Amino acid sequence: MVTQVNNANFGPAQTISVGASPFTWTNNTSTPVNVMVSGGTVTSVSISADGATFTNIGLLGGQFHLNPSQQIQIVYALAPTMGFMPI
């Protein structure tokens, strides 16, 4: 069962289609999300609050919290699997 709140679906994780490296994904939902990054050959994970300055967070995978409009950038040699879940 999926519940919708503020136009965001709460329920199963939604898949992110990973594009070419460096790949940037923006939280265009109206609610905070957790972004999951796993597998592949990732060389850096960075987060931006302003869309211009990215801060490398020192991890190569895991779960990352993004508020609306924040971005995550993944640099990789082999694409990881990514998804997100509104929280």
C-alpha positions in Angstrom: 0.0 0.0 0.0 1.3 3.5 -0.9 0.1 6.6 1.0 0.4 10.0 -0.6 1.2 13.1 1.5 2.0 16.5 -0.1 2.3 14.9 -3.5 4.9 12.4 -2.3 4.4 8.7 -2.2 5.3 6.9 1.0 5.8 3.3 0.5 8.2 1.2 -1.7 11.4 2.9 -2.7 11.4 4.5 -6.1 14.2 3.8 -8.5 16.5 6.5 -9.8 17.8 5.9 -13.3 21.5 6.6 -13.1 22.9 8.7 -16.0 26.5 9.3 -17.1 29.1 10.1 -14.5 29.2 12.5 -12.8 25.5 11.9 -12.2 23.5 14.5 -10.3 20.0 13.9 -8.9 17.8 16.6 -7.5 15.1 16.1 -4.8 12.2 17.6 -6.8 9.7 16.3 -4.3 8.0 18.5 -1.7 9.3 16.4 1.2 12.6 15.2 2.5 13.9 11.9 1.1 16.5 9.2 1.9 18.5 8.4 -1.2 20.1 4.9 -1.3 23.3 4.3 -3.2 24.7 0.8 -3.5 27.0 -1.3 -5.7 28.9 -0.2 -8.7 32.3 1.4 -8.5 31.7 4.7 -6.9 34.6 7.1 -6.4 32.8 10.0 -4.7 29.4 11.1 -3.2 28.8 14.8 -2.8 25.8 16.8 -1.6 24.7 20.4 -2.5 22.2 22.6 -0.9 22.6 25.4 -3.5 23.1 23.5 -6.8 26.5 25.0 -7.3 28.8 24.0 -4.4 29.1 20.2 -3.8 30.6 18.8 -0.6 32.2 15.4 -0.7 30.8 13.5 2.2 33.6 10.9 2.4 31.4 7.8 1.8 31.0 5.7 -1.3 27.5 4.3 -0.6 24.7 4.1 1.9 21.6 6.2 2.7 21.7 10.0 2.4 19.1 12.5 3.6 18.1 15.2 1.1 15.7 18.1 1.8 13.6 19.4 -1.1 15.8 21.0 -3.9 19.0 19.5 -2.5 21.2 17.5 -4.9 23.4 14.4 -4.7 26.2 13.9 -7.1 27.8 10.5 -7.8 31.1 10.0 -9.6 31.6 6.4 -10.7 33.5 4.0 -13.0 30.6 1.4 -12.9 27.1 2.8 -12.2 25.6 2.1 -8.8 22.0 1.2 -8.0 20.1 4.2 -6.7 16.6 4.8 -5.3 14.8 7.1 -2.9 12.1 7.0 -0.3 10.2 10.0 1.0 10.4 10.3 4.8 
